[in-house]
Amino acid sequence: MQLPPGFSNPNDPWVCKLKRSIYGLKQASRQWFSKLSSSLLHFGFAKSDPNLFIRQTSNSFMSYPLITDCLKSGLYKWAGDAQSFNKEGPYIELVTSPNNPDGYVRQSVVNKSGGILVHDLAYYWPQYSPIAAAADHDIMLFTVSKSTGHAGMRIGWALVKDEEVAKKMVKYVELNTIGVSKDSQLRAAKVLQVVTDGCKYPTSKEGSLFDFAAHLMEERWKLLRAAVRQSGLFTLPEFPHGSCRFLNISFAPRPAFAWLKCEAPIDDCEAFLRSNNILTRSGIHFGVGPQYVRISMLDRDENYDVFVERLSTIHLRQSMQVDETAE
C-alpha cells in the first residue's frame, strides 16, 4: 500500500491510521469481527468463548437442546422452556429433578393430553436431596456417576413402565450408538453391587455409601457457605428443609453443584474467579447472565479444600483492583 500523491513525503517516518477497514488488508477481518461482536452483545447474546456467542432464555440443562438439534430429526425439535410451551399436539417434556445447576426439585408443568414425560433423576439421591417418596414415573433416567461419585463411568440406566416404549428405546440405542464395552458394563455392575450390599449389610460406623456421602456433602456445603460469608462478594441459593424417608432425617438439599452468584461490582463472575485461580463454568451456558457460575461439589478432598480456601480469601478490595487492572 502506498500513500496518495502529494499527501506527504514518503521518506518521513510516519504511519497512517485507517479509520475504515479496506478489503484485503490484515485489519479487515479484525474490524468485521469487532463490529459483529458488538452487535451480538447489543442484541442480548453473551460471549461464552472468544469466538462463541450464546443466547438462551430458558433455564434448562444445555445438553438436551444441543443433542436434540444435533440429531436433526424430522419427527421432533427442541421447543424451549416448558414454562412457555403453548402448542397443541404430541410433546415430550423433560423434567430434571433436582435441576442442574440450581438444585431445585422440579415438577412437570405442561400437563396436557398426548404428552410423554421423561424424568431425569440423575441427582435424585439422598446425599443431594431429601427423598420424600419413591420415584414412580413412567420413564426415569439415572446415572452411575452421579449416584456414587465415579465420574469416569459414563453409564446410565432407565426404568420404563411401558414394555413397548422400553423396546423402542432399546432399538434406538442400538441404531444410534456404538454401544458400551463389556468392561465398562461389568465395572459399573460391580460398583452398584457393592453399593447395594452396603445398604443391606452396612459394615462400618458411617453406614451405607449414601450415609457417608450425605455427611460429606453436608460438611462441604457448610465450608462453602462459611467461605461465602467471609468473602462478602458472593451469594448462594437457600433451600427449605425436607424430610428424607430414605435416611429418616430432615435436611436442606445439598446439590452436587453450587450455583454461585457474584455481587456488584463484579460483572463477569467466571473471569473474576479465574483471575483468582478458581476455574468454574459460567452461567451463560445455562441460560442466565455472567454474574452466575456453576461449581462442582464432587471434586477430590484436596482440590475442594484448596477451592474453599481461595474463595474465602477474596475480598472487595481485591475485586476492585482486578476491575481497575482490566480497565
N, C-alpha and C positions, 0 to 999 in steps of 0.2 A: 504494500500500500504506500502511495506517495501523496504528499501534500499538493493541493491545487496551486497552479502558478500564481506568483505574487502574494501568497499567503504569508510566507516567512522565508528567511534564509535557511535553506536546507542544511547548512553547516552548523546552525545553532543547536546546542544540546538540550532540545526540548522534546516533549512528547505531547500527543493530542489525547484528550479525554473525550470519548464518544458519548454524546447524550442519547443516542439511539443505537441499538444494535443493528448491524448490517449483515444480511445473509452471507454465509460463507466464512465469517470470522469466528475465531475461537469463542468470543463473547456471546455469540448469537444464542447458542443453546442454554447458556447460563441465564441470560436475560429472559428467555422464553420460560424456563422453569421457575424463575423468580416471580414472574407475572402469574403463572399458573398456581403456584403455591399460595400467593397472597389472595387470589380469587377463591380457591377452595376453602381456605381458612375463613374467609369472609362469609361463605355460604354455610358455615357450620361444621365443616369437616375438621377432624383432629389428626395431627401428624403422629402416626404410630412408629414409623421408621423414617430415615431421611428421605426416602422416595415412596413411602406408602401413606396414603390418607384414608381415613375411615370415617364414615358417618353412619350411625345406628341409633335408632330411637328406642328400641326395645331393650329391656334389661335381661336378655337371655344369655344362656351359655353359648359362646361363639361357635363351638364345634358343630352344632346342629345346622345352622343356616349354611355354613361353609360346605359341609358334606352334602346337604340337600342340593345345593346349587351345582356342586361338582358332578353329581350323578346325571344331571340334565335329563331327567325323566319326563316323558310326555304325560305321565299319569298324575303327577303332583308337583308342587313347587312350594317354596318357603313363603308363608303368608304373614310373617312378622309376629308381633306380640299378641298372645291370646287375649289380653285385656281389650284390645281394639278390634278383634276379629268379628265381623258382622255379616259374613257371606252365608248364603244358603247352600245346602247340598252336603255331600260327604266331606269329612275332615278327619285329620289325625291331630290330637292335642298331646304335646309332650309336657309332662308335669315333672319338673326336677325338684325333689323334696327330700332333704333340705336343699335349698338352692345354692348353686355355686355361682358367684362367690360370696353372697351376703349371709348365707347360713340360715335363712328363714324357712320355715315349713310352708309349703305351697299346697294349694288345692286346685282342682280343675275349675275353670272359670267360664268356659264356653257353654256347656250344659245344653246342647241341642241334640235333637234326634239325628241319627245317621252318622254319628261320630265314633271314633275309636280313641280310647285313652291309653297312652303308654306312660307308665310311671318309672322315671329314672330314680332309683333308690340307692345310688352309689354311696351316698353318705348317710343312709338310714341305719346307723349302727349306734349302740348305746354309749360308746365313747365320745360321740359327737353330739347326739341329740336325745332327749328323753323319748323312749319308745312307749307311747301312750297305748298302743294297741298293735296286735299282729297285723302285718301288711296283708291285705286281702283284695288286690286289684286284679283286673283281667290280664294285664300284661305288665310284668315288673322286671326291671333290669338291675343287675348287681355286678360288682367287680371284685376280684380278689385283692387288687392293690389297695383299695380304699378300706376294705374290711379288716385287713391285717397289717397294712403299712408296707407290704412288699411292693414297692413302686415299680420294680422291674418286671412284674408279672402282668403283662397286658392281656389278661384273660378275664372274661366275664361270663355270666350266665343269665338266662331269662326263665322266669316262671310264668307259664301261659296256661290259662284255664281251658280255652277252646282248642281241641286237638287239631282241627283243620287249620286254624291260624298258626299253630305251632309247626305243622308240616310245611306251610308256605314260608315261614321264617327260616326253617332249616334249608329248604330248597334255595332260597335267596342267598343264604350264606354260601352254599355250595357253588352257586353260579358266579358270585361276585367277589370271592376271596380265594386265596391260595391255601386256606386252612391254617391250623395251628399245629406245630410239631408235636409229636408224641411226648418228647422230653418235657416240653412246657406243660402239657396236659397232666403228665404224671407228677411233675413238681408241684403244680397247683393243687392237685388232688391230695398229695401228701400233706401240704400245708393245711388245707381245710380239714383233713382228718385229725391232725394234731389239735387244731382249734376246737373241733367238736369234742374230742376226748377230754380236753382241758375243761370244757363246760360241764361235762358229765362227771368227771372224776378229777377235780382240782387237786394238784399235788404240792402247792406252795401256799404260804400265808397271803400272797397277793391275790389268790383266787384264780379265775379264768383269765384268758387273754383280754377279754373285754373289761374285767375289773381293773386289771393292771393299766390298760390303755386309758380308761376313764380317769384314773387317778393321775396319770401322766399328763393328759390333756388339761385337767383342772389346774395342775401346777404351772403348766406353760402359759395358760391364759392369765393366771394371777401375775406371773412375771411380766407378761406383755402389758397388762393394764397398769402395773406399777411403773413401768418404763415410760408409758404414755403420759401418766400423771406427772412424773418427774420432769419430763421434757417440756410439757405445756404447749407443744406445737401441733399435736395430733388428737384425733378423737376416734373412738371405736363404737360400733353399734352396741346397744344394750338389749339383752334378751330376757323375756319373762321366764320365771321358773316353771317347770313342768314335772309331772310325776312320771317316773320311768318304771314300768311294770317289769322290765327285764332285770334291772339292778335293785329294784324295790327301794329307791331313794328319789328325792326331789332335787332337781338342779336346773340351772340355766344352760342352754345349749353351749357347746364348746366346739365350734366348727373347725373343720380341717384347714380352712383358710381364714385369715384375718382380713377384714375389709377396712383398711386404714384410710383415714381422711386427713390431709394436710390443711391446716387452717391458714388464714391470711397472715402474713403477706406472701405465702408460698403458692404459686400458681401451678407449677408442674411438679407434682409430688415424686414421680419416678425419677426425674432428673435431679431433684434436690437430694433424695436419698442416695442416688448413685454417687453424687459428689461427696457423700459421707460414707462411701464404701459399703452401701447396702443395696443389693440387687432385688428388684421387685417387678411386678407386672402391672402396667398402667391400666387405669380404669377405662381408657378409651377402647380397650379390647373387649369390654363388656357393656358397651352402650352408655357409659356415663362420662363425666369430664375427667381431665387430667389431674384434678385435685385428689382423686382416689387411687389407691394401689391395692393389689392383692398380694398377700404374704402367706407362704406355706407355713403351717404349724407342724408339719410332719418331718422336718429335717432331722438329721442326727443331733444328738445332745450337744456335742461340742460346737457344731455350727449354730444351733439355736441360741446357745449361751452367748456366743460372740455377737450375734444379731441383737439380742436384747441389751447387751452392754453398750453397743454402739448407739442404739436408738436412745437409750436413757441419757447419754452424754451430749445429745444435740440440744442446743438451746436457741432462743430467739436471736441472740447476738450473732451466733454463727450463721443463722439463716440470712440475716441482713447482710452479713459480709459476703455470702455467696451471691446474693442478688446484686450487690454492688459490683462484684467482680464480673458477673455476667453482662452487666450493662457496659 
